[in-house]
Amino acid sequence: MNKLISSVCFCWVASLALVCVAWAQPPVAPSPMPAGLPEEERGGNYNVVNNFEVGYRFHTVGGSVDQYRSTVNYGNGIRLLSGSMLVNTKDGHGNLFDHVSLTMLGLGNDPYESSNLRIERNGIYRYEVSWRRNDYYNPGLVSNGGVSFHLTDTSYGMQDHNFTLFPQSKFKFFLGYTGSAQLGPAYTTERDPNAVLTATGGRVIELLDVRRRWNEYRVGSEFRVAGIRVNWMRGWEDFQEDNTFNRAPAGVPGYPATANPTLVALNKADPDHGTNPYWRVGVFQDIGKWFTWNGRFTYTSGRRAFALDEAYLAAAGNATITSNLINTGNAQRPVATGNLNLVFTPAAKLNFTNSTALYNARTQGDDIYALVTPAAPAHLVTYNYLGVRTLSNDTTVNYQWLKMVGLFAGYHYSDRFIKSTELFDTLLIPAQQTDILHATNFGVRVRPVQALTIQLSAEVGRSNRPFTPVDPRNYTALNGRVQYRRRNFQMLATTNTDYNNNSVVLSSYSSHSRRYGLDGSWTPRSWFSLDAGYSKMHLDTAGGIAYRIAPGTLITGEQSLYFSNIHTLSSGIRFTLKDRVEVYAGLTRVQDTGDGRATAAGAGIGSPRSIFEVVQTFPLTFLSPMGRVSLKLNNRLRWNAGYQYYGYRQEFNLNPNLNYLANTGYTSLSFAF
């Protein structure tokens, strides 16, 4: 039952993720029109171009603030909406540097901030650094009409540094560092094995201080020997998760007024640390115009250790119950990968490509789980070994038959072997599986006229033993693409279908997805442009389910169904007035019509039980019009203003209601100096 609920909830999350892709349209701010002259300004031995936009964001939200924060999350305040600077030497020979470029976005407490800096001295060094910070807010999955008892309100920061010595020479040296951290509060739950916390549905509600950090250090070089270019890198990765847990306080919004009323004490530690030292080597060589080969090889010697030590004291009437849980593990995970690519071009119209890849991962160690309660003895589960080895080969042929007609075809073969060994108490449980996949693809490219390109392709695959019921087994994919491009007009039409059927003795699964899209843009004048697009994506899945409603009562022969029909419409229009005023207006509308049902319960297909019917489809609508104006005050100063509306509505009256309406906007000044 838990696996089934996880599956249907995943389908709902996938639907929302598709909508969020559409939501990821460029926000109304910052403004794309820079201040300053388009040509470079001369200053000493350097040419300098810069533009900065400082402004104030505002927003109002009606409805579900949690849903707004998890998808849009723009707030109020003064921001450096964007900034850029480009510095180049006039003659290519500076004292300390020849080139500097700097870009910034959303600095000053926007939920999505970033900056990039590049400094270079020709022939000597190149240094690149990037930084970004994203606010991550997730109120938890609430598809079952109740409170999720989960919430995450963290920030994710990342920085990346790369230094190259002698970047234009045959001998290069590399140094690098990448670090990331996720920090902030969260709420989570775990099941009460003693079933005494009845006020919270048998859950222990915990306040979690998230502390996850990841660091990577690397060094390498590139050189040539005997006509072969060799690139190598040595790196060290380190992961640490040191979360802390406490009792959730009473009266937390969205939680019972008396959270954990029968939980007397909680003592929990859950450190998780890992290291991944690795080697990466790449070799490349071109032999004339007819043959090219390259290879890439990696080896990682991963180690990881974790320990969960938990004890809590719960009240049960006049008595108390103590629960202790210990889960420890210490494992090695060596991973080796390699691929060899060969490209033959025996004639100008003919090209052969062959790629062979190997993936070999082994996880070996101890995982001990022990649960001690007053009414039950300890149970030990020791995990010993898991190995995955995959060998694959791809061959592709491209042939330009005629000037306007090209043909291509390919064949893919893969052999995946999985082996595991577990020890439960004193019982050794070995298992292994081999999956062979054969797939072929073919297609044609046609260019009847210079401006028109047509491409059609198909792929058919057969797998004898997929690892999971939802993996591709017998699948067929069809793709089409038509593009028409002129100097001031272009149009692109695409279609994709992907059908998969995976039926075995104990279960069955099938999925059908189809996507149709049409996009176009038209720029009849330099001061006027128009673009628009429409796409429809259909998805339906059916998976066999078996579950128990009482001890000894097994229900079979039913299906878990999911239906989605997403329509996406976008458009935009831009025009300028005498090189002084630019106006832009845009619209995005996304609607998932589901399977057309009027209520969440549906017609009782797949399963007669309402718990399955209400998660078969999630129709919703998202609407976001926007407008922006930019006024040139002088050659170094512009005034900008914009407005964007966000509207989200679920068609079924789910509880809690996640619908919201939001008004966002900004006003700013763009300037150059």
Secondary structure, 3 states (H helix, E strand, C coil): CHHHHHHHHHHHHHHHHHHHHHHCCCCCCCCCCCCCCCCCEEECCEEEEEEEEEEEEEEEEEECHHHHHHHCCCCCEEEEEEEEEEEEECCCCCCCCCEEEEEEEEECCCCEEEEEEEEEECCCEEEEEEEEEEEEEECCCCCCCCCCCCEEEEEEEEEEEEEEECCCCCCEEEEEEEEEEEEEEEEEEEECCCCCCHHHCCEEEEEEEEEEEEEEEEEEEEEEECCEEEEEEEEEEEEEECCEEEECCCCCCCCCCCCCCCEEEEEEECCEEEEEEEEEEEEEEEECCCEEEEEEEEEEEEEEEEEEEEEEEEEECCEEEEEEEEEEEEEEEEEEEEEEEEEEEEECCEEEEEEEEEEEEEEEEEEEEEEEECCECCCCEEEEEEEEEEEEEEEEEEECCCCCEEEEEEEEEEEEEEEEEEEECCEEEEEEEEEEEEEEEEEEEEEEECCEEEEEEEEEEEECCCCCCCCCCEEEEEEEEEEEECCCEEEEEEEEEEEEEEECCCCEEEEEEEEEEEEEEEEEECCEEEEEEEEEEEEEEEEEEEEEEECCEEEEEEEEEEEEEEEEEEEEEEEEECCCEEEEEEEEEEEECCCCCCCCCCCCCCCCCHHHHCCCCCCEEEEEEEEEEEEEEECCEEEEEEEEEEEEEECCCCCCCCCEEEEEEEEEEEECC
